[in-house]
Amino acid sequence: MKAQEKNRIRIKELFDAGITKATEISRRLTIPERTVYRVLKSISDKKSLTHKKGAGRPQILHKSDRNRIIALVQHNPRITLNECRAKLSTPVGKSTLSEEMKRRGLQYRQVVRIPALSQLHITKRIEWCKRMRSQNWSKVFFTDECSIWMNSGKIYVWTKKGQPINLPTFKHPAKLHIWGGISVMGKTNLKFFTENFNQERYKTVLNECLIQEGNALYGNQWVLQEDNSPIHTGNAAKAWKQEFVPHQIDWPSNSPDLNPIENLWAVLKKRLLKKRFNSSNELKEAILEIWNTFDPEFLKPFCLSMDKRIRLCIKGGGKKINY
């Protein structure tokens, strides 16, 4: 029962109980007086208080067309509104079709590209997650590389009609590559690089940014997490880590969704969208400024989310998790 109909019934009950003044009924029920007056008039005119359903505007889309829309979307999720309109028996506008899509709970959204997972990847992910359920994540350094383009986000501004909103842009915007690591107790320094990353440079980065920081925070009890990039797993890098890194953890292939630092990169990039930069140096300074705000209290939930990620992965049958 709708609220309006409930109010009409309550007003009628008070009227039948001998309370006939609109002001008093309005005060008792906290209903506007004009509403009470309208209902009392209907009572005096002996009209029904039940709302009569009107004929309403006839539906443009036939039931067969509405079912056809669902079938088209299920068959081809990439279908556009214009393509869908062309396949219906009834001529309809884009707005009508768009409203029908929304009514059916459908949204036309941008696809998020993710690493492809083969059946072998999925099997390995499940095996890894089951094996790591008892892992202590409090001493793990989660590491990764990330690329950031200057002024890469969309820009929205308030402007008057007809006012130009052009913004000068660079033909080839600057791009910075960074490496970083996070743990429950803190983070490494960021390492910026523009040249191609290889095993020798990777060893230098670990030596300059991770070894000292890890030993300072955890002694020789810290653990290195990294993905399966050939730069990380090559013979030269592997031999160096066996000598200088106290503990390492294996990682399933094509699984950035399990790495908490990926979420931190997303936070970093989102904050950068609020700024505009005229040079790569300005971008670098902003990245460092934001990175320095990430204290252990902020980083801890990221790192300790691993138990939940593992549970979600197992529950989802090894497929990509939304985290």
C-alpha positions as CSV (number, residue, x, y, z in Angstrom):
1,M,0.0,0.0,0.0
2,K,1.4,3.4,-1.0
3,A,1.9,6.2,1.6
4,Q,-0.7,8.4,0.1
5,E,-3.4,5.7,0.5
6,K,-2.3,5.0,4.1
7,N,-2.7,8.7,4.9
8,R,-6.2,8.7,3.4
9,I,-7.2,5.8,5.6
10,R,-5.8,7.4,8.7
11,I,-7.6,10.6,8.0
12,K,-10.9,8.6,7.5
13,E,-10.4,6.8,10.8
14,L,-10.0,10.0,12.7
15,F,-13.1,11.5,10.9
16,D,-15.2,8.5,11.8
17,A,-14.0,8.9,15.4
18,G,-15.5,12.3,15.6
19,I,-12.5,14.4,14.8
20,T,-13.7,16.5,11.9
21,K,-11.5,19.6,11.9
22,A,-8.8,19.6,9.3
23,T,-6.4,21.5,11.4
24,E,-6.6,19.0,14.3
25,I,-6.3,16.0,12.0
26,S,-3.3,17.7,10.3
27,R,-1.7,18.3,13.7
28,R,-2.2,14.7,15.0
29,L,-1.1,13.0,11.8
30,T,1.6,15.6,10.7
31,I,0.0,15.6,7.3
32,P,-0.4,18.9,5.4
33,E,-3.7,20.6,5.9
34,R,-4.4,20.9,2.2
35,T,-4.1,17.1,1.9
36,V,-6.5,16.7,4.8
37,Y,-9.0,19.2,3.2
38,R,-8.9,17.2,0.0
39,V,-9.6,13.9,1.7
40,L,-12.4,15.4,3.8
41,K,-14.0,16.7,0.7
42,S,-13.9,13.3,-0.9
43,I,-15.5,11.9,2.2
44,S,-18.3,14.5,2.1
45,D,-18.9,13.9,-1.5
46,K,-19.0,10.1,-0.8
47,K,-16.2,9.4,-3.2
48,S,-13.9,6.4,-2.9
49,L,-10.6,7.0,-1.1
50,T,-8.9,4.2,-3.1
51,H,-6.7,5.5,-5.9
52,K,-8.0,4.5,-9.3
53,K,-5.4,3.3,-11.6
54,G,-5.5,5.3,-14.8
55,A,-4.9,4.0,-18.2
56,G,-1.5,5.8,-18.4
57,R,0.6,6.3,-21.4
58,P,0.6,3.2,-23.6
59,Q,3.9,1.4,-23.7
60,I,5.8,2.0,-26.9
61,L,7.7,-1.3,-26.7
62,H,5.8,-4.5,-27.1
63,K,6.5,-7.4,-24.8
64,S,8.2,-9.3,-27.6
65,D,10.6,-6.3,-28.2
66,R,11.4,-6.1,-24.5
67,N,12.3,-9.8,-24.5
68,R,14.2,-9.3,-27.7
69,I,16.4,-6.6,-26.1
70,I,17.5,-9.0,-23.4
71,A,18.3,-11.7,-25.9
72,L,20.3,-9.3,-28.0
73,V,22.4,-8.1,-25.1
74,Q,23.0,-11.6,-23.8
75,H,24.1,-12.7,-27.3
76,N,26.3,-9.6,-27.9
77,P,27.1,-7.5,-24.8
78,R,29.0,-5.0,-27.0
79,I,25.9,-4.1,-29.0
80,T,25.2,-0.4,-29.2
81,L,21.8,1.3,-28.8
82,N,21.6,2.1,-32.5
83,E,22.4,-1.5,-33.4
84,C,19.8,-2.7,-31.0
85,R,17.2,-0.3,-32.4
86,A,17.8,-1.7,-35.9
87,K,16.9,-5.2,-34.8
88,L,13.5,-4.3,-33.1
89,S,10.2,-4.6,-34.8
90,T,8.9,-1.3,-33.3
91,P,10.7,2.0,-34.3
92,V,11.9,3.6,-31.0
93,G,14.2,6.4,-30.1
94,K,17.5,6.0,-28.3
95,S,16.1,7.6,-25.1
96,T,13.2,5.1,-25.0
97,L,15.6,2.2,-25.5
98,S,18.0,3.6,-22.9
99,E,15.2,3.8,-20.3
100,E,14.2,0.2,-21.0
101,M,17.8,-0.9,-20.6
102,K,18.0,0.9,-17.2
103,R,14.6,-0.6,-16.2
104,R,16.1,-4.0,-16.8
105,G,19.1,-3.2,-14.7
106,L,21.5,-2.9,-17.6
107,Q,24.3,-0.4,-17.9
108,Y,26.6,0.4,-20.8
109,R,30.0,0.4,-19.1
110,Q,33.6,0.5,-20.0
111,V,35.3,-2.9,-20.1
112,V,38.2,-3.3,-17.7
113,R,41.1,-5.2,-19.4
114,I,42.6,-7.9,-17.2
115,P,45.3,-10.5,-17.7
116,A,43.9,-13.6,-19.4
117,L,43.7,-16.6,-17.2
118,S,44.0,-20.0,-18.7
119,Q,42.6,-23.1,-17.0
120,L,46.2,-23.9,-15.9
121,H,46.5,-20.4,-14.4
122,I,43.2,-20.8,-12.5
123,T,44.2,-24.2,-11.2
124,K,47.6,-22.9,-10.0
125,R,45.9,-19.9,-8.3
126,I,43.6,-22.2,-6.3
127,E,46.5,-24.4,-5.3
128,W,48.6,-21.3,-4.3
129,C,45.7,-19.8,-2.3
130,K,45.1,-23.0,-0.4
131,R,48.7,-23.3,0.4
132,M,49.1,-19.7,1.5
133,R,46.1,-19.6,3.9
134,S,48.4,-19.9,6.9
135,Q,51.0,-17.4,5.6
136,N,52.0,-14.6,8.0
137,W,51.7,-11.4,5.8
138,S,52.8,-8.9,8.4
139,K,56.5,-9.1,7.3
140,V,56.0,-9.3,3.6
141,F,57.1,-6.5,1.3
142,F,54.7,-6.3,-1.7
143,T,56.6,-4.8,-4.6
144,D,55.7,-3.8,-8.2
145,E,56.5,-1.5,-11.0
146,C,54.0,1.1,-12.3
147,S,53.8,3.5,-15.2
148,I,52.2,6.9,-14.9
149,W,51.4,9.3,-17.8
150,M,51.3,13.1,-17.2
151,N,47.8,14.6,-17.3
152,S,46.2,11.4,-18.4
153,G,42.8,11.8,-16.8
154,K,39.7,13.4,-18.2
155,I,39.1,17.0,-17.1
156,Y,35.7,18.5,-16.3
157,V,35.1,22.2,-15.6
158,W,32.1,24.5,-15.0
159,T,31.8,27.0,-17.8
160,K,29.2,29.3,-19.4
161,K,27.6,28.3,-22.6
162,G,29.8,29.2,-25.6
163,Q,32.9,29.8,-23.4
164,P,35.9,28.0,-24.9
165,I,37.4,25.3,-22.6
166,N,40.5,24.3,-24.6
167,L,43.6,23.2,-22.7
168,P,47.0,23.0,-24.4
169,T,48.3,19.4,-24.4
170,F,51.5,17.7,-25.3
171,K,51.7,15.6,-28.4
172,H,53.7,13.0,-26.5
173,P,52.9,13.4,-22.8
174,A,55.6,12.5,-20.4
175,K,55.5,9.0,-18.8
176,L,57.3,8.0,-15.6
177,H,58.1,4.4,-14.5
178,I,58.3,3.8,-10.8
179,W,59.1,0.9,-8.5
180,G,58.0,0.7,-4.9
181,G,57.3,-1.7,-2.0
182,I,54.9,-1.6,0.9
183,S,54.6,-3.6,4.2
184,V,52.6,-3.4,7.4
185,M,55.5,-1.5,9.1
186,G,56.3,0.9,6.3
187,K,57.3,1.4,2.7
188,T,60.4,1.6,0.5
189,N,61.6,4.7,-1.2
190,L,60.3,5.1,-4.8
191,K,62.6,4.5,-7.6
192,F,62.0,6.4,-10.9
193,F,63.4,5.1,-14.2
194,T,62.9,6.1,-17.8
195,E,65.3,3.6,-19.5
196,N,64.3,-0.1,-20.1
197,F,64.2,-2.1,-16.9
198,N,66.5,-5.1,-16.9
199,Q,67.9,-7.5,-14.3
200,E,70.9,-5.4,-13.5
201,R,68.8,-2.3,-12.9
202,Y,66.4,-4.4,-10.9
203,K,69.2,-5.6,-8.6
204,T,70.3,-2.0,-8.1
205,V,66.8,-1.0,-7.2
206,L,66.4,-3.8,-4.7
207,N,69.8,-2.9,-3.2
208,E,69.1,0.8,-2.9
209,C,65.5,0.8,-1.9
210,L,64.6,-2.5,-0.2
211,I,67.5,-4.3,1.4
212,Q,68.3,-1.6,4.0
213,E,64.7,-0.7,4.6
214,G,63.7,-4.4,5.1
215,N,66.6,-5.1,7.5
216,A,65.9,-1.9,9.4
217,L,62.2,-2.8,10.0
218,Y,62.4,-6.6,10.3
219,G,66.0,-7.6,10.8
220,N,66.6,-10.6,8.5
221,Q,63.0,-11.8,8.8
222,W,61.3,-9.9,6.0
223,V,59.9,-11.5,2.9
224,L,60.0,-10.3,-0.7
225,Q,56.9,-10.6,-2.9
226,E,57.2,-9.9,-6.6
227,D,55.4,-11.1,-9.8
228,N,56.8,-13.5,-12.4
229,S,58.2,-10.9,-14.8
230,P,61.4,-12.3,-16.5
231,I,63.2,-9.3,-15.0
232,H,62.5,-10.7,-11.6
233,T,63.0,-14.4,-12.3
234,G,66.0,-14.3,-14.6
235,N,69.1,-16.2,-13.5
236,A,71.1,-13.1,-12.7
237,A,68.4,-11.6,-10.5
238,K,67.6,-14.9,-8.9
239,A,71.2,-15.5,-7.9
240,W,71.6,-12.0,-6.5
241,K,68.4,-12.4,-4.4
242,Q,69.5,-15.8,-3.0
243,E,72.5,-14.0,-1.5
244,F,71.0,-10.8,-0.3
245,V,67.2,-11.3,0.2
246,P,66.4,-13.3,3.4
247,H,63.1,-14.8,2.3
248,Q,61.0,-14.9,-0.9
249,I,57.5,-15.9,-1.7
250,D,56.4,-17.5,-4.9
251,W,53.5,-15.8,-6.8
252,P,50.9,-17.2,-9.2
253,S,51.1,-16.0,-12.8
254,N,48.8,-13.3,-14.2
255,S,47.6,-12.4,-10.7
256,P,47.9,-8.6,-10.1
257,D,44.5,-8.8,-8.5
258,L,46.0,-10.6,-5.5
259,N,48.7,-8.0,-5.0
260,P,47.7,-5.2,-2.5
261,I,50.1,-2.7,-4.0
262,E,48.0,-2.6,-7.2
263,N,45.3,-1.0,-5.1
264,L,47.8,1.5,-3.7
265,W,48.9,2.5,-7.3
266,A,45.2,3.1,-8.0
267,V,45.0,5.5,-5.0
268,L,48.1,7.3,-6.2
269,K,46.8,7.7,-9.7
270,K,43.4,8.9,-8.5
271,R,45.0,11.6,-6.4
272,L,47.2,12.7,-9.3
273,L,44.1,13.3,-11.4
274,K,43.3,16.3,-9.2
275,K,46.4,18.0,-10.3
276,R,47.8,19.4,-13.7
277,F,51.4,19.3,-14.6
278,N,53.6,21.2,-17.1
279,S,56.6,19.0,-16.9
280,S,57.7,15.5,-15.9
281,N,59.6,17.1,-12.9
282,E,56.3,18.5,-11.6
283,L,54.7,15.1,-12.0
284,K,57.6,13.4,-10.2
285,E,57.4,15.9,-7.3
286,A,53.7,15.3,-7.0
287,I,54.2,11.5,-7.0
288,L,56.8,11.7,-4.2
289,E,54.6,14.1,-2.2
290,I,51.6,11.7,-2.3
291,W,53.9,8.6,-1.7
292,N,55.2,10.3,1.5
293,T,51.7,10.5,2.9
294,F,51.3,6.8,2.9
295,D,52.2,6.0,6.6
296,P,52.1,2.5,8.2
297,E,48.6,3.1,9.5
298,F,47.4,3.7,6.0
299,L,49.3,0.8,4.5
300,K,48.4,-1.8,7.0
301,P,44.8,-2.6,5.7
302,F,46.3,-3.0,2.2
303,C,48.9,-5.6,3.3
304,L,46.6,-7.5,5.7
305,S,43.9,-7.8,3.0
306,M,45.7,-10.9,1.7
307,D,43.6,-13.4,3.8
308,K,40.4,-12.0,2.4
309,R,41.8,-12.0,-1.2
310,I,42.8,-15.6,-0.8
311,R,39.3,-16.5,0.5
312,L,37.6,-14.7,-2.4
313,C,39.9,-16.4,-4.9
314,I,39.1,-19.8,-3.6
315,K,35.4,-19.1,-3.4
316,G,35.5,-17.8,-6.9
317,G,37.0,-20.9,-8.3
318,G,40.4,-19.3,-9.0
319,K,39.0,-16.6,-11.3
320,K,39.8,-12.9,-11.0
321,I,38.6,-11.2,-7.8
322,N,37.2,-7.8,-7.6
323,Y,39.1,-6.1,-4.8
